[in-house]
Amino acid sequence: MTDLRLERLNQNVLSMLDLEDLISDDLNGLDPQILAALPNGFGAMIDAHREELLGYLRSAGVDPGVTRRTASAVGARPFTGVVGAAGPRSATVAALFAELSYAAVGYAALFELSLKLFDEDLRDIAPRHMQTHRDAAFSLAAHLSRIIADELAEDHLQCQCICPMCSLGACGCVEVGREEVAGIAPTREAAPPEGGFILEPPRSGSQLSEAGIMAGDVLLAIDGQPVQTIQDIQDTIRKHRPGERVRLLIAHGDSDREIEVTHISDY
């Protein structure tokens, strides 16, 4: 029974070591935008994970260089060919998210094994490693909308949404995408201290574009009503019928300006 217990524990540690190696390889040469989406020091944490797992195996009398399987033996890069990507960066993010989530679940399973088979070292290691991978996956999910928007812009593909915001040129699609994953990645780009909604680059030819509004300008109020969320903005514009004029207060740097636009579209 003792031999089977050690064999089961060591096999699972070897599998996690293979996966950590795969993730470590993926981190090399990542686009700076993807690296910026990961928690600070994530690469060093993965290296520390690998050393901790190797230390565990050595303390158990296992020579990892002899007994371990290679990443290819357990399916190297099993998460390629993901759907829904806009370009190479978003495809990499989606695949890396899958790997990190897979690792988090793997460590959850290893933790349960450490409880049932009473291994105090793994009972300490597994939940810490699980948390690292879970946090990294959440961070990537929170940044995916921005990365996809940037890739589309590089291909000269603009927002085509016809909601009240987007039809004016105040695209809210990135924020809606971010909010959609808020349950698993509860982060948001910081709102400006005075409140308001940070604007995306206006669609060329839109009313905001023609008015000279730029990416990073802040929509502060509509018809004198302060706004900060997507819902605030959509609800306030929808108080007008299509064809009616809407007053927007927009901050650019240290100055504010008010412009009038026409509510033109909705779905």
N, C-alpha and C positions, 0 to 999 in steps of 0.2 A: 504493500500500500504506500509506503514511504517513497519508493522509487517512482511510482505512478504520480504521486503528488508533485514531486520535484520536476518530473518530466512535463507535466501539464503546465506548471508555472513557467518553466524555462522556455517552453515552446511559445507561449504567449508573449513573453518578454522579447524573444527573438523576432517575432512578428512585428511588435511595436518598434523595435530597433530598425527593422527594414523600412517601415513606414516613415520613421524619423529621418532616415537616410534619404528617402525619396523626396520628402519635403525640403530637406537641406539642399539637395541638388536643385530643386525648383527655385529656391531663393537666389541662387547664383545667376546673375545677369538679368534679374527682373527689371522691368521698366521702372524708372524713379517714381512715377505716379502710383504704381502698385505698391512699391516699398513704402511710400508715404502713408498708404492706407492701413498698413500693419502697425501693431503696437510698437512703441520704441523698444529697440533692443531685442526684437523677436528672433533674429538670426542667432544671437548669442544664447538666447533661451533654448533654442533647438539644439545647439551644440552642447549645452549643459545637460539637456535631456539625454542625449546620446551617451555622454560620458557617465551619467548616473546609471543608465541601463547597462552599459558595459561593466561598470563597477559591480553592479548587482550580480551579473553573470559570473564575473571572475571570483567573487566571494562565494559563489555556489560551486566553484570548481569547474566552471564551463569555460572553454577556450572559444570565444566568439569567432576568431579567425578560422577555426577549423569546423565548427558545428553550425554556424549560422547560414541561413539561406540568403540568397541574393535578392535584391528588389525584383529582378526579372522573374524569379521563381514564384513570387506572390503576385505577379501582375503589375509590372512597372508601368507607371502612368496610366492607370486604369480609367481615368476620368477625362480622357480626351474626347473630342468630337461633341462637346456640349452644344446645346441649341440655345438660341436667343441672344447670341453674342453679336455685337456690332462691329467687332474688329479683333485684332490679336490681343489687345490688353484685356478687354472684357472676357474673351475666351479663357485667357490665363487666369483671371480672377475667379471665374466660375469653376474651373477645374481645381484650382488651389483651394477654394471654399469647400469643394467636395472632399478633397484629401484631408483638410483640417477637421471637418465634421466627422469623417470616418475615423480619424485618429482619436477624436474626443470620445466617440462611442467605444472604440477599442480600449481606451484607458478606463472607461466606465466598467467594461466587462472585466478588465484586469483587476480593478478594485474589488469587484464582487468575488472573484477568485481568491484574492488575498484575504478576504474576510472568511470565506468558507473553509479555505485551506490553511488559514492562520499563518500568514507571512507578514510580519510586522514591517519589514522594509518596504515591500510593495504597497502595503496599506498606507504608508506615508507618501510614496512616490506617485502612485497612480492618480489620486485626485488632484495633485498639484499640476501634473502634466496635462490632465484633462482640462483644467481651467485655462491653461495657456493656449491650448488649441481652440477652445470654445471662444475665448476672447478675440483671438486673431480672426476666426471665421466671422464673428459678428462685425468686426471692424471692416472686413472686406465687403460684407453684404451692405453695410451702410454707405460705402463709397462707390458701389457698382453703378448707381444711377448717374453720378457725375462722370465716371469713366466712359460710359456708353454715350452720354451727351457730347463729350469731347471728341470721341471717335466719329460720331455722326457729323460734327462740325468740320472735322478734318476732311471729310468726304463731301463737304458742301451740301449736306443734307440738313435742312432746317426743320424746326417744329411745324407740324401741319395741323395741330389740334385746333378745333373750332370753338372751344369753351370761351366764356367771356374774357378771361385773362389772356389766354394764348392768342386769341384773335386780335387783341389790342397790341400784342407784341410782348406782353409781360408773361413769358412762358413759366408755368408752374409745374411742368412735367417732372423735372428733376426732384423737386421737393415732394411731389406726390409719390414718386417711386421710392424715395427715402422713407416716407411715412408708411408705405406699404410693408416694409420690412422692419418697422419699428418694434414689432413684437419680439423679433429675434435679435435686433440690432438697435437698441434704444439710444441712438445718438443723432444729433443734428448739427449742422454747421452753426456756429454761434450767431445769434441775432445781434444786430447792432445795439449798443447800450441804450439808445433812445427809442428802441422798438422799430417796427416797420418790417418790410419784406425785402430781402436782397434780390435784386433783379438779375436774371440771366441776360445774355446778349439778345437784344430784340431781333425778331425776324426781319430780314431786309424787306423794305417796302411797307412795313407795318406802321401804324400811327406813332408808336413810341420811337421807332427807328427814325422816322422822318422828323421827329421832334428833337433828335439828337441825344436821346437817352442811351446810356452805355451800361455794359455789364458792370455790376458792383454798385450801381446807383440803388438807392433805397426808396421804395414806395412807402410813404409814411401815412397817408390818409387818402380817403376817397370821399368826395363831397363833405369834407370837414370831419369825417369820422375816422379816427385812428384805426389802422389795420396792421396785422402782423402775421396772420395765418392765411393759408389757401382759402379756408372757409370764409374768413372775414372778407377777403377780396371778392370771391365769387358771389357771396350773398349781397354785398353792397352794390356791385355792378348790376346784378339781376333785379334790383329794385327799379331799374330803368327798362323801358321797352327798347327793342332794337330801333336805332335811329335817333335816340335821345342822347343828349350830351352828358358827359361825366367829367367831374373835376378831380384831377389827381395831384397830390402834393408829393413831390419827389426830391430827395436829397442827393446832391452830388458834392462830395467833399464836405466843405464847411458851409455850403450855401444850399438853400431850398428854392425850388421853383414850382409854380402851379401851372399845369397845362390842362387843356380841355380836349377830350377825345370823344368819339362816337361809339356807343355800344352797338356792335355790328353783327355779332354772331353768338350762337349758343347751340348746345345739343340737347 
